[in-house]
Each structure stands twice: as structure tokens, then as C-alpha cells.
Amino acid sequence: MPIDRRVKFIDSTSDIHKYFNSPSDPKRSRLKLSSEQISILESNFKIDSHPSHMTKNFLSNKLNIPLRNIQIWFQNRRAKDKTYRENDFNSHRFGNMNLFSKFHDNYFY
């Protein structure tokens, strides 16, 4: 089965200007969560960082937030938690190395 690959060539400067100056799709507005909504999501995250579809549906209805935004919030929160844990681990690991290095420098020299 042949694949149809059509390429549109822009021939003139005016075509280039039209292409780059054409109105693009308007940006979606960002959903601003209230402190109460964040508090409820955080408390649910502490209970279960990977909630079931049913739980996410419940939160979506209760908080009046689209389901997709609930899914993305949990995904972003898990990523934030992972980054925090990695940074905390590295600070402890390298912090101990610095203590050893100071001890080593003072003891052997």
C-alpha cells in the first residue's frame, strides 16, 4: 500500500509571513485549584498515590474538576514526590561523604 506524503512548499516571502503570522489556536487557560481542593487532593495522595479510576472519578465530581486534570495532578504529584526523595537521598549521601572527607583530611595530614 503506497504512502501519500505530500509536502507543501512555500514559494514567496508573503507566504512565509502568512504562515508565521497566522493566528494560532488560543492557549488554553490554566485551571487554578483552590487551597481546599489542593488540601483534599493532598490528603488523598497520602492515602494512595495511585488511586483507582473510581476514586479519581469521585474526586472529579466532588471537587468539580475534570477527570483529566485529576489524573494529571496525581501524575505531577508523583513526579514531585520522586524528585524530592531523590534529592533527599543525594543530600544525605553526599553530606556523609563531606563529613568523611573532613575527617580524612584532618586525620591523615
Backbone as ProteinMPNN parsed JSONL, in Angstrom:
{"seq_chain_A": "MPIDRRVKFIDSTSDIHKYFNSPSDPKRSRLKLSSEQISILESNFKIDSHPSHMTKNFLSNKLNIPLRNIQIWFQNRRAKDKTYRENDFNSHRFGNMNLFSKFHDNYFY", "coords_chain_A": {"N_chain_A": [[0.85, -1.17, 0.0], [0.826, 2.096, -1.023], [2.264, 5.021, 0.44], [1.032, 8.218, 0.882], [2.758, 11.05, 0.731], [2.641, 14.212, 1.017], [4.09, 17.323, 0.466], [4.085, 20.678, 1.342], [5.27, 23.424, -0.28], [6.617, 26.581, 0.419], [6.6, 29.392, -1.474], [6.97, 32.165, -1.676], [7.902, 35.273, -0.074], [5.716, 36.546, 1.034], [4.005, 34.393, 1.484], [5.434, 33.102, 3.474], [5.299, 35.011, 5.54], [2.523, 34.993, 5.951], [2.213, 32.388, 6.883], [3.682, 32.352, 9.326], [2.52, 34.45, 10.722], [-0.093, 33.836, 11.002], [-3.094, 33.48, 12.862], [-2.758, 31.498, 15.654], [-3.985, 28.616, 17.414], [-5.861, 29.55, 20.238], [-4.366, 29.816, 23.484], [-4.968, 27.421, 25.993], [-6.718, 28.101, 28.987], [-5.28, 28.037, 32.221], [-6.063, 25.796, 34.808], [-6.925, 26.859, 37.925], [-6.488, 25.731, 41.078], [-8.267, 25.698, 44.154], [-7.27, 26.335, 47.58], [-8.583, 24.593, 49.256], [-9.332, 22.505, 47.512], [-6.775, 21.586, 46.783], [-5.875, 20.724, 49.259], [-7.609, 18.559, 49.762], [-6.917, 16.876, 47.627], [-4.21, 16.421, 48.271], [-4.465, 15.084, 50.745], [-5.706, 12.755, 49.889], [-3.68, 11.795, 48.255], [-1.749, 11.134, 50.131], [-2.906, 8.903, 51.243], [-3.188, 7.172, 49.044], [-1.101, 7.075, 46.391], [-1.491, 6.233, 43.845], [-4.372, 6.302, 42.847], [-7.461, 4.531, 42.217], [-9.45, 4.325, 39.193], [-12.094, 4.739, 39.832], [-11.89, 6.162, 42.253], [-10.641, 8.487, 41.348], [-12.649, 9.434, 39.657], [-14.621, 9.949, 41.573], [-13.356, 12.02, 43.047], [-13.166, 13.908, 41.025], [-15.873, 14.543, 40.55], [-16.642, 15.411, 43.117], [-14.957, 17.61, 43.608], [-15.446, 19.165, 41.461], [-13.77, 19.211, 39.192], [-12.329, 18.543, 36.053], [-11.91, 15.123, 35.035], [-9.549, 14.476, 33.642], [-7.804, 16.475, 34.531], [-7.562, 15.757, 37.188], [-6.253, 13.306, 36.923], [-3.824, 14.198, 35.783], [-2.93, 15.845, 37.852], [-2.332, 13.977, 39.908], [-0.341, 12.527, 38.587], [1.644, 14.517, 38.219], [2.112, 15.09, 40.901], [3.172, 12.691, 41.859], [5.576, 12.696, 40.429], [6.789, 14.95, 41.539], [7.088, 14.075, 44.171], [8.855, 11.942, 43.783], [11.137, 13.3, 42.828], [11.714, 14.834, 45.088], [12.329, 12.797, 46.939], [14.6, 11.679, 45.692], [16.381, 13.872, 45.724], [16.593, 14.249, 48.474], [17.764, 11.839, 49.24], [20.234, 12.03, 47.87], [21.314, 14.305, 49.111], [21.734, 13.388, 51.694], [23.503, 11.314, 51.178], [25.728, 12.574, 49.915], [26.231, 14.413, 51.853], [27.188, 12.857, 53.969], [29.526, 11.972, 52.781], [30.975, 14.32, 52.685], [31.421, 14.747, 55.411], [33.044, 12.554, 55.971], [35.183, 13.17, 54.302], [36.187, 15.51, 55.523], [36.978, 14.439, 57.963], [38.879, 12.604, 57.064], [40.793, 14.326, 55.86], [41.718, 15.76, 58.104], [42.7, 13.752, 59.745], [44.648, 12.256, 58.384], [46.539, 14.072, 57.462]], "CA_chain_A": [[0.0, 0.0, 0.0], [1.688, 3.278, -1.091], [2.022, 6.084, 1.414], [0.952, 9.522, 0.235], [3.468, 12.05, 1.535], [2.606, 15.484, 0.308], [4.829, 18.39, 1.116], [3.703, 21.982, 0.835], [6.403, 24.331, -0.362], [6.296, 28.0, 0.494], [7.388, 29.956, -2.567], [7.236, 33.6, -1.629], [8.041, 35.9, 1.239], [4.377, 36.81, 1.571], [3.509, 33.116, 2.017], [6.137, 32.855, 4.741], [4.698, 35.901, 6.534], [1.181, 34.482, 6.257], [2.35, 31.158, 7.671], [4.144, 32.628, 10.686], [1.682, 35.451, 11.376], [-1.482, 33.391, 11.07], [-3.499, 33.292, 14.263], [-2.692, 30.107, 16.1], [-5.042, 28.271, 18.352], [-5.668, 30.265, 21.504], [-3.861, 28.995, 24.58], [-5.965, 27.027, 26.978], [-6.496, 28.737, 30.282], [-4.801, 27.108, 33.229], [-7.016, 25.568, 35.883], [-6.394, 27.278, 39.217], [-7.142, 24.988, 42.152], [-8.373, 26.405, 45.428], [-6.494, 25.702, 48.656], [-9.393, 23.475, 49.749], [-9.19, 21.418, 46.543], [-5.416, 21.054, 46.918], [-5.826, 20.01, 50.537], [-8.306, 17.279, 49.585], [-6.083, 16.05, 46.749], [-3.018, 16.031, 49.035], [-4.825, 14.065, 51.742], [-5.93, 11.512, 49.145], [-2.372, 11.339, 47.783], [-1.078, 10.489, 51.272], [-3.535, 7.591, 51.413], [-2.884, 6.346, 47.869], [-0.523, 7.906, 45.33], [-2.005, 5.691, 42.578], [-5.781, 5.982, 43.097], [-8.204, 3.819, 41.174], [-10.263, 5.157, 38.305], [-13.301, 5.078, 40.582], [-11.533, 7.215, 43.21], [-10.411, 9.722, 40.585], [-13.977, 9.906, 39.244], [-15.258, 10.511, 42.76], [-12.72, 13.313, 43.318], [-13.547, 14.801, 39.937], [-17.241, 15.005, 40.811], [-16.703, 16.111, 44.407], [-14.232, 18.876, 43.545], [-15.856, 19.85, 40.236], [-12.568, 19.334, 38.367], [-12.36, 17.493, 35.021], [-11.172, 13.899, 35.355], [-8.196, 14.559, 33.068], [-6.995, 17.315, 35.418], [-7.283, 14.947, 38.386], [-5.206, 12.358, 36.519], [-2.569, 14.934, 35.609], [-2.483, 16.307, 39.166], [-1.687, 12.845, 40.587], [0.89, 12.231, 37.848], [2.619, 15.552, 38.576], [2.433, 14.983, 42.329], [4.094, 11.557, 41.994], [6.879, 13.147, 39.917], [7.329, 15.858, 42.558], [7.475, 13.236, 45.305], [10.047, 11.193, 43.374], [12.247, 14.256, 42.796], [12.031, 15.173, 46.472], [13.007, 11.648, 47.547], [15.939, 11.565, 45.093], [17.207, 14.965, 46.242], [16.821, 13.98, 49.891], [18.729, 10.739, 49.288], [21.54, 12.536, 47.448], [21.859, 15.235, 50.1], [22.243, 12.574, 52.799], [24.651, 10.543, 50.707], [26.876, 13.46, 49.727], [26.51, 15.037, 53.148], [28.044, 11.926, 54.703], [30.839, 11.95, 52.138], [31.678, 15.526, 53.114], [31.883, 14.514, 56.778], [34.173, 11.633, 55.888], [36.285, 13.893, 53.681], [36.77, 16.392, 56.54], [37.665, 13.573, 58.918], [40.035, 12.049, 56.359], [41.795, 15.381, 55.7], [42.289, 16.108, 59.407], [43.327, 12.603, 60.384], [45.8, 11.732, 57.666], [47.511, 15.082, 57.034]], "C_chain_A": [[0.901, 1.24, 0.0], [1.27, 4.328, -0.063], [2.061, 7.413, 0.68], [1.611, 10.548, 1.152], [3.539, 13.338, 0.728], [3.319, 16.534, 1.14], [4.395, 19.701, 0.492], [4.935, 22.882, 0.876], [5.904, 25.765, -0.307], [7.216, 28.708, -0.492], [7.77, 31.416, -2.379], [7.344, 34.099, -0.193], [6.674, 36.155, 1.853], [3.755, 35.531, 2.133], [4.154, 32.799, 3.365], [5.543, 33.723, 5.84], [3.305, 35.424, 6.933], [1.258, 33.264, 7.176], [2.71, 31.473, 9.123], [3.263, 33.624, 11.434], [0.221, 35.039, 11.461], [-1.86, 33.163, 12.525], [-3.473, 31.81, 14.627], [-3.849, 29.841, 17.054], [-4.806, 29.012, 19.662], [-5.2, 29.306, 22.599], [-5.004, 28.636, 25.517], [-5.668, 27.74, 28.28], [-6.126, 27.662, 31.303], [-5.829, 27.005, 34.346], [-6.362, 25.918, 37.208], [-7.184, 26.564, 40.309], [-7.184, 25.83, 43.415], [-7.55, 25.663, 46.479], [-7.256, 24.507, 49.234], [-9.272, 22.267, 48.812], [-7.812, 20.762, 46.659], [-5.292, 20.236, 48.191], [-6.469, 18.628, 50.423], [-7.48, 16.343, 48.698], [-4.842, 15.551, 47.488], [-3.347, 14.937, 50.051], [-5.104, 12.726, 51.067], [-4.619, 10.933, 48.633], [-1.62, 10.622, 48.903], [-1.63, 9.085, 51.511], [-3.132, 6.658, 50.274], [-2.369, 7.244, 46.749], [-0.942, 7.437, 43.934], [-3.48, 5.307, 42.763], [-6.428, 5.279, 41.908], [-8.982, 4.816, 40.318], [-11.527, 5.618, 39.033], [-13.028, 6.216, 41.571], [-11.321, 8.534, 42.489], [-11.733, 10.298, 40.074], [-14.702, 10.569, 40.4], [-14.692, 11.9, 43.061], [-13.1, 14.345, 42.26], [-14.937, 15.389, 40.179], [-17.322, 15.841, 42.078], [-16.084, 17.506, 44.317], [-14.594, 19.722, 42.327], [-14.634, 20.206, 39.37], [-12.649, 18.236, 37.306], [-11.455, 16.309, 35.389], [-9.735, 13.964, 34.844], [-7.275, 15.4, 33.956], [-6.656, 16.591, 36.718], [-6.158, 13.967, 38.069], [-3.852, 13.047, 36.414], [-2.039, 15.414, 36.955], [-1.757, 15.172, 39.901], [-0.369, 12.478, 39.898], [1.984, 13.233, 38.218], [3.05, 15.438, 40.034], [3.368, 13.806, 42.585], [5.494, 11.943, 41.52], [7.554, 14.071, 40.924], [7.843, 15.068, 43.751], [8.757, 12.465, 44.989], [11.275, 12.102, 43.373], [12.68, 14.613, 44.209], [12.799, 14.032, 47.14], [14.426, 11.478, 47.0], [16.872, 12.642, 45.624], [17.548, 14.743, 47.708], [17.869, 12.879, 50.053], [20.13, 11.241, 48.942], [22.136, 13.49, 48.467], [22.398, 14.474, 51.303], [23.513, 11.838, 52.386], [25.884, 11.434, 50.569], [27.218, 14.202, 51.009], [27.43, 14.162, 53.969], [29.433, 11.859, 54.091], [31.651, 13.171, 52.555], [32.201, 15.371, 54.53], [33.097, 13.599, 56.768], [35.395, 12.345, 55.328], [36.968, 14.809, 54.69], [37.547, 15.573, 57.561], [38.958, 13.057, 58.309], [41.143, 13.092, 56.251], [42.483, 15.703, 57.021], [43.09, 14.962, 60.003], [44.64, 12.205, 59.714], [46.827, 12.796, 57.271], [47.88, 16.006, 58.151]], "O_chain_A": [[1.674, 1.422, 0.941], [0.091, 4.492, 0.251], [3.005, 7.7, -0.055], [1.085, 10.872, 2.217], [4.403, 13.507, -0.133], [3.16, 16.608, 2.358], [4.34, 19.83, -0.731], [5.553, 23.073, 1.923], [4.892, 26.109, -0.918], [8.44, 28.643, -0.378], [8.805, 31.85, -2.883], [6.934, 33.433, 0.757], [6.496, 35.997, 3.061], [3.056, 35.576, 3.146], [3.5, 32.293, 4.276], [5.304, 33.243, 6.948], [2.948, 35.447, 8.111], [0.476, 33.125, 8.117], [2.109, 30.922, 10.045], [3.263, 33.637, 12.665], [-0.614, 35.806, 11.939], [-1.042, 32.706, 13.324], [-4.104, 30.984, 13.968], [-4.586, 30.751, 17.437], [-3.673, 29.091, 20.138], [-5.59, 28.139, 22.63], [-5.888, 29.449, 25.789], [-4.508, 27.956, 28.634], [-6.606, 26.53, 31.241], [-6.396, 28.01, 34.775], [-5.345, 25.327, 37.571], [-8.391, 26.764, 40.45], [-6.253, 26.579, 43.709], [-7.181, 24.505, 46.286], [-6.645, 23.524, 49.653], [-9.126, 21.135, 49.274], [-7.696, 19.537, 46.635], [-4.672, 19.173, 48.195], [-5.931, 17.645, 50.93], [-7.361, 15.153, 48.99], [-4.463, 14.388, 47.349], [-2.593, 13.975, 50.197], [-4.774, 11.675, 51.617], [-4.459, 9.713, 48.581], [-0.937, 9.627, 48.661], [-0.9, 8.188, 51.934], [-2.78, 5.501, 50.504], [-3.108, 8.074, 46.221], [-0.768, 8.162, 42.955], [-3.805, 4.121, 42.83], [-5.997, 5.417, 40.763], [-9.144, 5.983, 40.676], [-11.969, 6.754, 38.864], [-13.843, 7.128, 41.71], [-11.766, 9.582, 42.959], [-11.914, 11.516, 40.06], [-15.323, 11.62, 40.236], [-15.445, 12.844, 43.301], [-13.327, 15.514, 42.572], [-15.143, 16.593, 40.029], [-18.0, 16.868, 42.104], [-16.615, 18.466, 44.877], [-14.117, 20.846, 42.174], [-14.49, 21.331, 38.892], [-13.005, 17.103, 37.63], [-10.386, 16.48, 35.975], [-8.809, 13.55, 35.541], [-6.099, 15.073, 34.115], [-5.581, 16.793, 37.282], [-5.22, 13.816, 38.852], [-2.848, 12.529, 36.904], [-0.83, 15.394, 37.184], [-0.68, 15.389, 40.457], [0.61, 12.153, 40.57], [3.118, 12.843, 38.497], [4.215, 15.662, 40.362], [4.259, 13.897, 43.43], [6.487, 11.561, 42.139], [8.763, 13.98, 41.137], [8.914, 15.362, 44.28], [9.642, 12.353, 45.838], [12.335, 11.714, 43.863], [13.875, 14.686, 44.498], [13.797, 14.264, 47.822], [15.349, 11.17, 47.754], [18.028, 12.361, 45.941], [18.669, 15.019, 48.136], [18.754, 12.978, 50.902], [21.098, 10.921, 49.633], [23.35, 13.488, 48.671], [23.413, 14.868, 51.877], [24.473, 11.752, 53.152], [26.961, 11.087, 51.053], [28.37, 14.578, 51.224], [28.358, 14.664, 54.603], [30.419, 11.706, 54.812], [32.862, 13.08, 52.756], [33.31, 15.815, 54.829], [34.069, 13.846, 57.481], [36.51, 12.153, 55.814], [38.196, 14.884, 54.718], [38.64, 15.96, 57.976], [40.006, 13.068, 58.955], [42.306, 12.787, 56.518], [43.698, 15.899, 57.055], [44.074, 15.2, 60.703], [45.614, 11.863, 60.383], [47.9, 12.442, 56.783], [48.687, 16.915, 57.96]]}, "name": "protein", "num_of_chains": 1, "seq": "MPIDRRVKFIDSTSDIHKYFNSPSDPKRSRLKLSSEQISILESNFKIDSHPSHMTKNFLSNKLNIPLRNIQIWFQNRRAKDKTYRENDFNSHRFGNMNLFSKFHDNYFY"}
